[in-house]
Amino acid sequence: MSLMNRWMKLFFAYLDRYHVKYYSLPTLEEAGLLKFRELVFDEIKGKVTLAVLAQIKEERDGATIDHSLIRDTINLFVDMGMERLDVYRNDFEEHFLTASSEYYAQQAARWLQSDSSPAYLVKAERAFGAERVRVKQYLNSETEPKILETVTREVLVKQEMELLSKEGSGCRALLINDMREDLSRMYRMFS
């Protein structure tokens, strides 16, 4: 899409410089983006969003995905906003955060059942690191505080009392057994 738009801009440079300015029309680049958005993007954005979310879930579950493909797809959402992030926020980020919330709610429940509090917090710490890396690799940087807030809410805030009071591995057990590294992690995570 952007390659074709660049060629059109080069091919019709004279028209874009004089005719478009004289009649106060949108530039050929803007017109090309608007038409692409209207005829193609608006038709497929739902399916594209679902496909990207499926890839992200697979990556969270340990699969290897094509980061450059995901990054290019995410950039398409950004480009469709024409220097604004409205399209990215409404058509992708909102769905991404909802799917992330559901994913981490399920993970937190699974971790609580099978792991001690220290093991749970190690997994939570890895999840935070993975989301930071994910943002750097292919998401818009404005998403980072939002995804970290989502993970914090699902993995720490909603599970706080159970983690702190878990029989045999909660805060009290860590203090009694002088498990400083685990206590330090717990303090870091909850502060």
C-alpha angles and dihedrals in degrees: 000000000000091000092054090045091053092050091049090050092051094044094049097034093129092050091047094049100046115014096042094047093044093054095036093239126155112272117261089252092055092044091049092050092047093051093046090050093048099044104032116009098049089052097051106027094098093053092043091051092051091048093050092047090051090052092049091050090051090051091050088052091054105269123132116242135185103264095187091055091050092045091051090048092049089048088056089061089049093047092051088061089061098225093333127091097221095107092046092048097044102036101035118006095052091053091043093055092047092049090046091051091052092045095050093044088058092044092049091052091049093047092048092055098046107029140061117241093261092050090046091053092049089055091046091051090051090050091055091049092047092052092050090051091046091055092049093047102048118341129087112268091236088069095065100082091043096052092044089052090050093050091046092052096047100037104033115014098046092043099040101109094043093049094047095046100035110142112255097000108042126109093283093053091048091052094047092049092044093234096169099171092053091044090050091051091048091050092047093048096047096041 
